[in-house]
Amino acid sequence: MTAIQPAKAAEEGQISRDGHRFRRKRRRSRAGAVAVAVVIVAGAVFVIIRPFSASGPARSGVTSNADPTSLATVTRQDLSAQTQVPATLGYAGSYTVVNQAQGSFTGLPAVGQVVSQGQVLYRVNNEPVILLYGSVPMYRSLSAGMSGPDVRQLNAGLVALHYATASELGPGSDYFSAETADALDLLQQHLGVTGNGTLSLGQAVFLPAAARVTAVSATLADPAGPGQQVLQATSTTRQVSIALDADQRSEVAAGDKVSIVLPDNQTTPGVISSVGTVATAPASTSPGSSGSSPSSATITVLVNPADPAATGDWDQAPVNVTITTASVAGALVVPVDALLAQPGGYAVEVAQADGSRRLAAVWLGLFDDADGLVQVTGPGVRPGERVVVPAL
């Protein structure tokens, strides 16, 4: 019988959405490492590897295996190609608060404290420095007649804190009006500060959202000067960060659903919110060195938990994220460990009703690395039949 050569794609491995190789963790089986080529076009999966040619007959016979074995049922089911990657669970954003007031520190927050808009972040000479929301840092004093994005942030904050209505003070306005001064005066009176309708440099800190204090670098009674770092903080939004191999970038996209495996082995769903475009080499590998390679670089992939409360209060905790890279409906599925390497392709050992066994040639499709399953096709395998696998 003429030997049948496997398709070239079988030598090259799993093919990603855009034709790049997708590196999976290796699994051991009686078949050894199995290479599969899958092309995904517009959400459809096409198997392009056929280890047995269309005219190649299925091999039959009984295998000789001294190792203990058991049986697994051939099923027809929806199958997803999944891979699991390490990640870190924490909070989104990282902020450094820099002081602009002059005097001495007389009040500082505790690590872990959450400060929201309108609340006191810290004190200098017993004067409150409050938190307001905005992406533009405070770099000047604000008073009547001024305009700019920092004034727009102030107006929006005063309306959000109910010191003015939207009709009185347009939250989208970037002009410091008399209404802005009146609303600011009310806020200052509420904080116990003499209201003058002016926001002096150093009286407020603009951050994008509520601040969760992670570190305090200032000390009570120490001199406070402009440009001095006071504390570090994050947002209160739960987030998972993945340092993904750069050559796997084509396998993920914003909006993809994932599963997060928490430190207590509980799982909770999540959604990829962003995929980085800048690859970063490991700190120990300098660019251009002989030890660097494209596969050693990583990109940052961020995941938002669908149920933030389910992630508990872990911070900077190691977790695993299961990513679905492809899927197929109604696939004929067997365990990967059922595959047997044969000249020219693969087969499974089918246990028949009379107690005998036969080898059935199979063509391989999609792999689910997470569950150890593989899609197969072939005339000698049907749903409900039992195939031989290594005993647990």
C-alpha positions in Angstrom: 0.0 0.0 0.0 1.3 3.4 -0.9 2.2 5.6 2.0 -0.1 8.6 2.4 1.6 11.9 3.1 0.0 14.3 5.5 -1.0 17.8 4.3 1.7 20.5 4.7 -0.7 22.3 7.1 -0.4 19.5 9.5 3.3 20.1 9.8 2.8 23.8 10.4 0.3 23.6 13.3 -2.9 25.5 14.2 -3.6 28.5 11.9 -5.1 31.6 13.4 -7.8 34.0 12.1 -5.4 35.8 9.9 -3.1 32.9 8.9 -0.6 33.2 11.7 0.3 30.2 13.8 -1.4 30.0 17.2 0.8 28.4 19.8 -1.0 26.1 22.2 0.4 24.3 25.2 1.4 20.7 24.3 -0.7 17.8 25.4 0.7 14.3 25.8 -1.4 11.4 24.3 -0.8 8.1 22.7 -0.7 10.0 19.5 1.9 12.5 20.7 1.6 16.2 19.8 -1.1 16.7 17.2 -0.9 19.5 14.7 -4.1 20.9 13.2 -4.7 23.7 10.6 -7.9 25.7 10.9 -8.8 28.7 8.8 -11.5 31.0 10.2 -13.2 33.3 7.7 -16.1 35.6 8.7 -16.8 33.5 11.7 -16.9 30.1 9.8 -14.4 27.3 10.4 -12.9 25.3 7.5 -10.8 22.3 8.2 -8.0 22.2 5.6 -6.0 19.3 7.0 -6.7 15.7 5.8 -4.1 13.3 7.2 -5.8 10.5 5.2 -6.5 11.1 1.6 -10.1 10.9 0.4 -9.3 7.5 -1.3 -7.3 6.1 1.6 -9.0 3.1 3.3 -9.5 3.1 7.0 -7.1 0.8 8.7 -8.6 -2.0 10.7 -7.3 -4.4 13.3 -6.6 -4.6 17.0 -4.0 -2.5 18.8 -1.6 -4.0 21.2 -1.3 -1.8 24.3 0.0 -2.9 27.6 -1.0 0.3 29.3 -4.4 0.3 31.2 -7.2 1.8 29.1 -10.8 2.9 29.4 -13.6 3.9 27.0 -15.0 7.3 26.0 -18.2 8.0 24.0 -18.1 9.7 20.7 -20.4 12.7 20.9 -21.8 15.3 18.5 -21.8 18.8 20.1 -20.8 22.4 19.7 -17.0 22.7 20.1 -14.9 25.7 20.9 -11.1 26.0 20.5 -9.9 27.4 23.8 -6.6 28.3 25.3 -5.9 29.3 28.9 -3.4 32.1 29.7 -2.2 33.6 33.0 -3.4 37.0 34.0 -3.6 39.4 37.0 -6.9 40.5 38.7 -7.0 44.0 40.1 -8.4 47.5 39.4 -8.3 49.6 36.3 -6.2 52.7 36.1 -3.2 54.0 38.0 -3.0 57.5 39.3 -0.3 59.6 41.0 -1.6 62.6 43.0 0.8 65.5 43.1 0.4 68.3 45.6 0.1 72.0 44.5 -0.6 73.6 47.8 2.0 75.2 50.2 2.3 74.4 53.9 2.3 71.1 55.9 0.3 67.9 55.5 -2.3 67.8 58.2 -4.6 65.1 56.9 -3.9 62.0 54.7 -6.1 59.1 53.5 -5.6 55.5 54.6 -4.5 52.8 52.1 -7.6 51.1 50.7 -9.8 54.2 51.3 -12.1 55.2 48.4 -12.5 58.9 47.8 -15.3 60.1 45.5 -16.0 63.4 43.8 -16.5 66.3 46.2 -14.8 64.5 49.1 -11.6 65.5 50.8 -8.6 63.7 49.4 -6.0 65.1 51.9 -5.4 68.4 53.9 -2.6 71.0 53.8 -2.6 73.5 56.8 -5.9 71.9 57.6 -7.4 73.2 54.4 -9.2 70.5 52.3 -7.9 69.4 48.9 -10.9 67.9 47.2 -11.4 65.4 44.4 -13.2 66.4 41.2 -13.6 64.2 38.2 -11.8 65.0 35.0 -8.9 63.9 32.7 -7.2 67.3 32.6 -5.0 67.8 35.7 -5.4 71.1 37.6 -2.6 73.4 36.5 -4.0 76.9 37.2 -6.4 78.7 39.5 -9.9 79.1 38.0 -12.0 82.2 38.3 -14.8 84.1 36.6 -14.3 84.8 32.9 -11.9 82.0 32.2 -12.6 79.1 29.8 -11.2 75.8 28.8 -11.5 72.0 29.4 -10.6 72.3 33.0 -13.5 74.8 33.5 -15.8 72.3 31.7 -14.7 69.7 34.2 -15.4 72.0 37.1 -18.9 72.9 35.8 -19.8 69.2 35.2 -18.7 68.4 38.8 -20.7 71.2 40.4 -23.8 70.0 38.5 -23.1 66.3 39.4 -22.7 67.3 43.1 -26.1 69.2 42.9 -24.6 72.7 43.7 -26.3 73.8 40.5 -28.9 72.5 38.1 -28.1 71.7 34.5 -30.4 74.6 33.5 -28.5 77.0 35.7 -25.1 75.8 34.8 -24.6 73.8 31.6 -22.4 70.8 32.5 -21.0 70.9 29.0 -20.0 74.6 29.3 -16.3 75.5 29.3 -17.0 79.0 30.5 -16.5 80.1 34.2 -19.7 82.1 34.6 -21.4 83.9 37.6 -23.4 80.7 38.0 -20.1 78.7 38.3 -18.9 81.1 41.0 -22.2 80.8 42.9 -22.1 76.9 42.8 -18.4 76.8 43.8 -19.1 79.1 46.7 -21.8 76.7 48.0 -19.3 73.8 47.7 -16.6 75.7 49.6 -19.1 76.6 52.4 -20.1 72.9 52.6 -16.4 72.0 53.1 -16.0 74.6 55.8 -13.9 76.9 53.6 -14.5 80.6 53.2 -16.3 80.8 49.9 -14.9 83.3 47.4 -16.1 81.8 44.1 -12.6 81.0 43.0 -10.9 77.6 42.8 -7.2 78.3 43.7 -4.4 76.1 42.5 -3.9 73.3 45.0 -7.5 73.3 46.4 -8.6 70.4 44.1 -7.3 67.4 42.3 -8.8 66.2 39.0 -8.9 62.4 38.5 -10.9 60.4 35.9 -13.0 58.6 38.6 -13.3 57.8 42.3 -9.8 57.0 43.7 -9.0 53.9 45.6 -5.8 54.7 47.6 -3.0 52.1 47.1 0.0 53.9 48.6 0.6 57.1 50.6 4.1 58.7 50.1 3.5 61.9 52.2 3.7 61.9 56.0 1.7 64.0 58.5 3.4 67.2 59.6 5.9 67.0 56.7 6.3 70.2 54.6 4.0 70.2 51.6 5.2 71.9 48.4 4.2 72.2 44.8 5.1 69.1 42.7 5.4 66.8 45.7 3.9 63.3 45.3 1.2 62.6 47.9 -0.3 59.3 47.1 -1.0 56.7 44.4 -4.5 55.3 43.6 -6.5 53.2 41.2 -10.1 53.4 40.1 -12.7 51.2 41.8 -13.4 49.3 38.5 -12.4 45.7 38.6 -10.2 44.6 35.7 -8.1 41.7 34.6 -4.8 42.3 32.7 -3.2 39.7 30.4 0.3 39.9 29.1 -0.4 38.0 25.9 2.2 36.7 23.5 2.4 39.2 20.7 2.1 36.4 18.1 -1.3 35.5 19.6 -2.8 39.0 19.0 -4.8 37.9 16.0 -6.6 35.4 18.1 -8.4 38.0 20.3 -10.5 41.0 19.8 -12.4 43.6 21.9 -15.8 42.2 22.7 -14.7 38.5 22.8 -16.2 36.6 25.8 -13.8 34.9 28.1 -13.9 32.9 31.4 -11.9 34.0 34.4 -10.7 31.3 36.8 -10.3 33.0 40.2 -7.7 32.1 42.9 -10.3 30.0 44.7 -10.9 28.1 41.4 -14.4 29.6 40.9 -15.1 30.9 37.4 -16.8 34.0 36.3 -17.4 35.4 32.8 -15.7 38.4 31.3 -15.4 40.5 28.1 -12.2 41.7 26.4 -12.3 45.5 26.6 -9.1 46.3 24.7 -6.2 44.7 22.9 -2.9 46.4 23.0 -1.1 47.4 19.8 2.4 47.9 21.2 4.5 44.9 21.9 6.8 45.0 24.9 9.9 42.8 25.2 10.7 41.2 28.6 12.7 43.4 30.9 15.6 40.8 30.9 15.8 40.9 27.1 17.2 44.0 25.4 16.0 44.7 21.8 18.4 43.4 19.2 20.0 40.9 21.5 20.5 37.3 20.3 18.1 36.0 22.9 15.1 38.2 21.8 12.4 36.8 19.5 8.9 37.9 18.3 7.3 35.2 20.5 9.0 36.6 23.7 7.2 40.0 23.3 3.8 40.6 24.9 0.9 42.9 24.4 -1.6 44.0 27.1 -5.1 42.7 26.8 -7.7 44.0 29.3 -10.8 42.1 30.5 -13.8 43.5 32.3 -15.6 41.0 34.5 -19.3 40.7 33.7 -20.0 40.4 37.4 -17.4 42.5 39.2 -18.9 41.5 42.7 -18.1 37.9 41.9 -14.4 38.7 41.7 -14.2 39.4 45.4 -11.7 41.9 46.8 -8.5 40.3 45.5 -5.9 42.8 44.2 -3.0 42.0 42.0 -4.0 38.3 42.3 -2.9 35.7 39.8 -5.8 34.3 37.8 -6.2 32.3 34.6 -8.3 33.4 31.6 -9.8 31.0 29.2 -10.1 32.5 25.7 -12.3 31.1 22.9 -10.4 31.4 19.6 -12.8 29.6 17.3 -16.0 27.5 17.4 -18.0 25.0 15.3 -21.5 23.7 15.7 -22.5 20.1 15.8 -19.0 18.7 15.6 -18.2 15.0 16.0 -16.0 15.0 19.1 -13.6 12.6 20.8 -11.0 13.1 23.5 -7.6 14.1 22.2 -6.1 11.1 24.1 -8.1 8.8 21.8 -6.0 9.7 18.8 -3.5 7.2 17.5 -0.7 8.3 15.2 -0.7 6.2 12.0 1.4 6.4 8.8 -0.1 9.3 6.9 -2.5 10.5 9.5 -4.5 9.5 12.6 -7.0 7.0 13.8 -9.1 6.1 16.8 -9.6 2.6 18.2 -13.3 1.7 18.3 -14.7 -0.8 20.8 -17.4 -2.9 19.1 -20.4 -4.5 20.6 -19.0 -8.1 20.3 -15.9 -7.1 22.3 -13.5 -6.7 19.4 -11.8 -3.5 18.4 -11.0 -1.8 15.1 -9.0 1.2 14.0 -11.0 3.9 12.2 -9.1 6.6 10.2 -10.2 10.1 11.2 -9.6 13.6 9.8 -8.9 16.2 12.5 -10.7 19.6 12.9 -11.0 22.0 15.7 -9.2 21.5 19.0 -10.4 22.4 22.5 -7.2 22.5 24.5 -9.1 23.5 27.7 -11.3 20.4 27.7 -8.9 18.1 25.8 -11.4 17.5 22.9 -11.0 17.4 19.1 -13.3 17.5 16.2 -13.0 14.4 13.9 -14.6 13.2 10.7 -14.4 9.9 9.0 -16.8 7.1 7.7 -15.7 4.7 10.4 -16.8 6.8 13.4 -20.4 7.6 14.5 -21.9 9.3 17.5 -22.5 6.9 20.5 -19.7 4.6 19.6 -17.0 4.0 22.2 -13.3 4.7 21.6 -10.3 3.6 23.6 -8.5 6.2 25.8 -5.8 5.9 28.4 -7.1 5.0 31.8 -7.2 7.9 34.4 
